[in-house]
Amino acid sequence: MLSTIARCTALLLVCAVSPARSDDRPNIVFFIADDVSWNDYGCYGNDAARTPNIDQLAETGIRFDRAYLTASSCSPSRSSIITGRYPHNNGKGAELHQPISLPLPWFPEILKQAGYYTALSGKHHMTSTAPTQGQSKRPVAFDHVDAGRTKGDSSGSANWQSVTQQRPMDQPFFFWFASYDAHRGWDADGQWKPKLYGPKHQPQDVVVPPFLSDDEPTRQDLASYYNEVTRFDYRIGVVVDELRKQGVLDNTLIFVLADNGRPFPRAKTRLHDSGMKTALVAHWPQGIKWAGPSEQLVSAIDLAPTALSVAGCEIPETVQGVSMLPLFNDPSATIRQYAFSEHNWHDYEAFGRSVRDGDYLLILNERPNLAWQGPADSVRSDSHQQLRKLQSQGTLTPAQADVFLSPRPTAALYNVQSDPLQLKNLAGDPDYAAVEDKLAGVLERWMDETGDSVPPKLSPDTFDRKTGTPLDRKSVDSDGVMTPGQDRSADQINAPGPR
């Protein structure tokens, strides 16, 4: 039997020598924001957010209202998108800054072998493990790579227009356009160009979620964040205009999404919607047969098979997602019943799992004695420190207190329709026992079939939980740590579990 890497190599060759299909194949562009929550765009109901270009794409495309990431953590989320696999099935890539297991193919590799010009401009954040004896390096995924930064512009999107203009005109293309906006620390404020982006957002105009403190430092923090979102939106508009000038916009599939929620308390790294739900807009005039909002459930791992499907490439057996093409043709079509997500180490020790069926969210927490206060950059923020002041005064609301809650429940169940902020835990309520039992069974089955596990020793904290400052590495005991699923060789398991 062929090894996984041999089978995938054979697949690349088959795709590369398929019968002639050149410029009539659709182009594909992924616009990926860094640390932006789903409800921080105008088209998702935030009147304070200025995102006219994304709003226009949503108006003439599909706005997915139930799209979920597999991780609310930068590199695990991006690695999951590019392989079409759950984080723990990517090997060490389940955790922040860790590489994807070498044998696992990235979908841009397949597009490149099929004749697509592939480019990454902006944040990369994805690597593969180094080859061991007898292994070859992974095929090159991108013809062009740059960091998307120029003098005075560290947005990650500075080169998107030039990459679009300088592409080979005789090839279909795939662009992975990933901004650094809106990752902390904020740089759009100091690089602001009013003639391009319009006026800056003002603190008095932002929407303050109920789990943050409504005060001047927090409002200014949010205003700076909104500025980064608007700069991301502006650069999308520049690319869309360029594609229109080139006459290829109608045959270009565009996805707009983010890698995780906003870098604020109770968002980034959370399994709740504020961290794990993503805005997802799909635009493709020649390929999408209708326009409007979609209530169909989709997962970030569905993007890879979708891109391969529209390009006419076979989907490798390693991909655990499912193509979204049926949703492009019929608004009533469904591709999955469940969406699964993970919370693994990101600055702090953690193990959380969740399953959604559209109406309900069930969260499993295997580290209930640890607070889910958010990543270190969020802990260092004015928004988090303002909450600490309220905590010291004993004036936190229940929603705000959840940021510091410890111990946490091992199981939490929410009705995301009646409780969109997931503030009322229904776990243990007899009226919802049937829902909880069903979803718990589905989650257990998914963990079993995909090779997930809770190792004896998880990666420990590397930052202080109150201040967000780095710990002395000599004091961090990392001997014997394992990533989830490592003891079960989950990176060699292709089963998708229930979907």
N, C-alpha and C positions, 0 to 999 in steps of 0.2 A: 504494500500500500504506500502511495506517495506521501511524503511528509507534508505538513501544512504549507511550508514555504515553497516546496516544489509544486504543489497544486496551484498555489497563487501565482507563481511565476509562469506556469503553463497558461493560466487564465489571462495574464497580461499579454502573452504572445498571441493567443487566439483573438483577443479584442483588437490587438494592433493590426492584424492582417485581415480583419473583416472586410467584406466587399465595400467598394468605394461609397462613402457617405461623407462628403466634405462640408462645404459651407452651409448646406441646408440643415445640418444638425444644430440644435439650439446652443447658444452660449449660456454660461452659468456664472452668476456672481453671488457670493456670500458677503453680506455686510454684517460684521460681528462687532457689537459694542462691548466694551469692557466694564463690567459692574453696573449694569443699568436694569432696574426693575421694570416689570411689564407695564405698570400703570404710570410710567413717567413719559408717556408720549401723548400727544393731543388726540390721536385717533383711538386711544384706549380710554378716553374720558377725562384726561387731565388738562383742564383749561389753562392752567398756569404754564404748561410745558409748550415750548415753541418748536414744533417739528413739522413744518409744512411739507417738506419733501417726502418724509415717511407717510404722512397723512394722505398725500396724493397717491402714492403707490397703493396704500390700503383702500382708497376710494375706488380704484380701477382694478384692484386685484382681490386677494383673499386675506382677511384679517382673522387669524386663528385666535380664538378666545380661550382655548384649552390646550395650550402648547406648554410642554414641560421639559426641563433639562434633566439630565441624569445626575448632575452634581452642581451644587452652588459654590463652586471653587474653580478658579481660573483654568489651570492646566488640565486637571482631570476632566473638566467639562469639554474643553477644546479637543482633548485626545479622544474623548468619547464620540464627539461629532465626526472627527476625521476617520475613525475606524468603524463607526456604526456599532459600537459595542459598549456594554456597561462598564463603568470604571473598574470594578474588581476583575472583570474579564480582560482588562488591558495589562494585568500584572502590576508592577510597581507604580504604573501610571495612575493607579487608583488614588494616589496621594499627591499633594502639591509638589511641583518641581521634579517629579519622578518620571522616568522614561517608560514608554510603551514597550511591551515585549517585542523583540526583534521580528519574529515570524509573522506578525500581524500586519497585513497590508493597509495602506492609507488610500482612500478612494481617489485622490488626485493622481497617484501613481498610475492607476488604471486609465484614467482620462488621458494622461500624458502619453501612455503607450498606444492609446487609441487615436492619436493624432491631434489632441487638444493642446493648445498653448496654455500652460499653467503658470500662474504668478501668485505670489504671496507678498503683500505689501502691508506692513504694520506689525502688530504683535504676533510673534510666532508661538513660543512657549510650548512647543511639542518636540520631543526627541524619541529615538528608539534606543534600546539597550545596545551596548557594544557587542560586536560579533564575538562569539567564542570559537574555539578551534573547530574547523569544519563548516562554520557558518559564513555566509557572504553578507556584505552590507545590504541594507534595503535599497531598492531602486530609488533614484532621485524623484521626488514628488513634484518639484516645481522647477520650471525653466528659469524663472526669475524670482529672486528674493531680495527684499529691502525692508528696512525698519520703518519706513514711512515718515522719517523725520528729516527736516531741513533746518537751517539756521533760523532760530526764532519760532520754530513750529515743531513741538514735540508730540503732536497729536496722534501720530501713527497713520494719519490719513493724508499727509502732505503730498505724497507722490501718486495718489490714486488716479488723478487726471492724466499725468504723464505716462503712467503704465498703460492706461487705456488708449492713449493716443499712439504710443510707440509699439503696440502689439503687432505681430505679423498679421497682415490683412487677408492672408490666404488660408487661415486656420480658424476653426472654432476655438473658443477660449473659455477657461475657467479661472476666475479671480477669487482669491481668498483675501478680502479686504477687511482687516481687523484693526480697529483703532485702539489706542491706549485710553481714549476718552470713554468712560468717565472714571478712570482709576485714580485713587489718591496718590501723591498730593496734587491738588488742583494746579494746573498750569495755564488753562484757558484764560483765566482772569488777567494774567500778566501778558498774554499774547493776543489779546482780544483785538479784532479788527471790525469796528462797527459798520463799515461800508459793506462787509461781507456777511456778517452774522447778525446785524441789527443791534439794538441796545442790549446791555446786559440785563439779566434777570435781577429783580430787586427782592430783598428779603421779605418785604411785606406782601409779596404776591405768591410765594411758594405755598404748596400744600404740605402741611406738617402731619405725618401719620400719628395716630393716637398713642403709639408706643414710643414716641420721642417727646422731648420737652419743648413746649412752644415758647421759645425765648429768642433773644436777638442772636446769640452765637450759633444756635442750631439753625435758625432761619438763614443766616449768612452762609453757613455750611451747605445748606440745601441750594441756595441761590448759585453758589459756585459750581455745585454739581449739575444744576440745570444748564449752566453755561456750557459745560462739556458735552451734554446731550445735544444741545443746539448746534455746536460745532460739528459733531458727528453727523447730524442731519444735513447740515450745509454741504458737507463733502459728498454725501449720497446724491444730493441734487446736482452737484457738478458732474459726477460720473453719469448720471441719468441723462443730463443734457448732452454730454459728449456721445453717448451711445445713440441718442436720437439724431445728432448731427451725422453720425456715421451710417445711419439707416439700419441699425441692427437692434434697436431697442425692442421692437415687437417680437423678435425671435431670441430674446434673452430672458432666461429664468432668473429672477432676482429673489433672494431671500434676505430679509432683515431680521436680525435676532440679537441676543446678548449671551454672554457665557455664564452669567449669574446675576443675582440681584444687587441692588445698590449697596455701596460700602458703608452702610449705616447699621446701628444696632437693630437686631431682629430682622435682618434681610440677608446679606451675603453670608454664606455657609449654612443658612437655615433650610430645613426641609419644608417649611411653610411656603405659601404662594409668594410672599414677599421676597423670598430668596430663590425659589426653584421654578416659579412660573416665568415664562419669557414671552415678551411680545414677539410674534412671528407673523411677518407679512410676506406673502408670495405674489409676485407680479410677473406675468408672462402672457401678453396679449394673444399670441398665436397658439398657445398651448393650454391656457386656462379658459374654460368654457363659461364661466360665470364670475360674478364679482359680489363681494359682500362679506359679512361676518360668518365664521364657521364655528359651530359648537362641537365639532368632531374632535376627539382626543388624539393628540399626536405627541411623539417623543422626539427629542433631539437626535436619537439614534436612527430616526427615519429619514434624516436628511441625506446621508450617504447613499442608501439604496435609491432614493429619489433622483439624485444627480446622475448616478450610473444608469438608471432606467431611461431618463430622457436622452442620454447620450448613446443609447443602444448597446451598452456594455452589460455583460453578464455580472450578476452580483455574487461576490465570493461567499463561500460557505461560512466564513468567519463573521460576516455581518449579521447582527442580531435584530436590526431594525427591519422595517417593512416599507416599501415604496408608497409615497403619498399620491401617486398618479391618479388612483381612483377618485380622490377628493377633488382633483382638478376638473374632473368631468361631471361630477354629480354631487351637489351639496348635501345629499342625504346618504351618501356612501360612508362606510366606516372601515377603518383599517385595524383598529385595536379597541379592546375593552378596558385595558389597564395601562397605566404609565408608572414606572418604578424609578425611584431616585435614591441617592446615597449621600451620607455625610461621613466622610473619613477625615483623617488628620489634615488640618490646615492651620498651622501654627500651634494648635492645641489638640490634645488627645480627644478622639470622638469616634463613635460608631452609631450611626443612625440609618434607618431604612424606612422607606415609605412606599405606599401604593395608592394610586388614585383610580377611581372608576368614573370620574366625571363629576358626580355629585358629592362624593365623600373622599376624605383623605385620612388614611391611617398611618401613624408614625410609630415606629419601634425604636426605642433608645436603650442600647446596651451599656451606656455609661450614665445612668441616672443621677449619680452623685456629683456630676460635673455640670456647671452652668453652660448654656449655649449663648455666650455673650458676644459672639462674632469674632472675626479675625483680628489680628494685632493692629492692622492699620485702622480698622474701625474703632478699636478700643482706645487708640491714641487720639481719636477725633474729638473736636469740641462737642459734638452731639452726644457721644458716650460720656464724656466727662461731666456734661451738664446733668445727665441722668444720675451719675454718682453723687452729685451735690444733693439732688432730691432724695436719693437713698439715705444719705447721711442725716437729712432733715426729717426722714420718715414720712415724706409726702408723695411717694410714688403712687400712681394709679395702678390698678391690676395689670393693665396692658403694658405699662412701663416696667413694672416689677418683674415681668416675665423674662426680661433681658438678664436678670441676675438670679433667677429661680434655681435653687439647688437645695434638696434633691428635686429632680424633675420626674414626671411620670414615666414609667417604662413603656406605656402605651397611651396614645392620644388619638382620638377620633373627632373629626370635624365635618360638619356639613358646609361645604364651601359655597353653596348657593345662598343659604340663609345667614351664614357667618363668614363673609368673604375675607375677613382679617384673621380668621381662626383663633378666636379668643375664648370660645366655650368648648371645653373638652367633654365629649359625650361618652368617652370610654367608661365602661362600668354602668352606664345608664341602661336599665332593663328595656326601655323602649327602643334602644338601638342595638340590643344584644345580637340580633340576627345579622345586622350589617357588620358589626365588629367581628363576629365569628367568621363570616364569609371572607372579609378582606384579610383577616389574620391568616386564614387557610391559604389564600391566594399568595400572600407575601411569603409564607413558609415554603410553599411549593416553588416559588420563583427562586428563593435563596438556595434551595436544594438542587434544582435542575441546572442552575447557572454556576454552581460550585462556590457560592458565597460562604463565608465563615467568619466567626469571631475568634481571631487568634488568641493564644494565651497571653501574649504581650503585644499591645499596640504601640505605635509611635507616640512618645510622650510630648508634653508641652515643651516648647522651646521659647516661649515668650511669657512674661508675667501677665496674669489674668486681669489685674487691676490697672496696670499702667500701659501694657502693650510693649514694654521694652524687652529686648532680647535677654534671655537667661544666659548665664555663664555656661558655655557648652561642656565644661568639665563637670558640671553638676547635673547634666542631663544623662540619664541612664538609657542608652539605646541598644545595649547588648541584647541580642535575641529577639528584637522586634520583628514582626511580620506584617505584611499588608493583608487586608481581608482577601480570603480566597487563596492565598499563597500556599497554604498547607494542603489544598485540594487541587492545585495546578489549574486554577480557574482560567488562566490565560490560554489554556489548551482546550477549553470547553466552548463550543459554539452554540449549544442549545439556548434558545432565547427565553425559555420559561413561558408562562402564560402571557398571552397578549390579545 
